[in-house]
Amino acid sequence: MSENVAVQELDRAALALLQALAAHGEVLKPYLEANHLEALSVEVVALRRALLGLEMGPLYWDAPADIVEDLAQSTTLPVSEAAAKATARLSAKSNDA
């Protein structure tokens, strides 16, 4: 399995988990430790941030934190598309400067 396929598969699973947490998390809250679902969501977003970094390569380090966070927290945008969007935003910012 290539790195690209691995990133896509992990991201697909992370997106599905974020969507499931949003849709069904409230039902489970009474049965879990306090803040367990929120902590899980934070960890999944951290995974997506790392996957976004793998997709973007060196541009990831030049990207403003707000762009990275917005894209990593998206529950609908795959990291491959997020990386392209971030690259376009960076390009637009550098052209405006």
C-alpha angles and dihedrals in degrees: 000000000000125000091248093054091046091052092049093048094047091046092050090053092046092051091049091050093049090049092048091049090052093047100041109014096099091059091056099043095091090056099048136066116274113283093002094128093044091051090049091051091050090052093049090050088050089053090050089049090055091047090050088053090053091050095047098041116190092354088070090072092052094049117103112251093240092059093048093047094048092051096042091052095051112117094199108037117085114223091245089061092039090055091052090048092049091049090051091049091049091049091050091049092050091048090051092051 
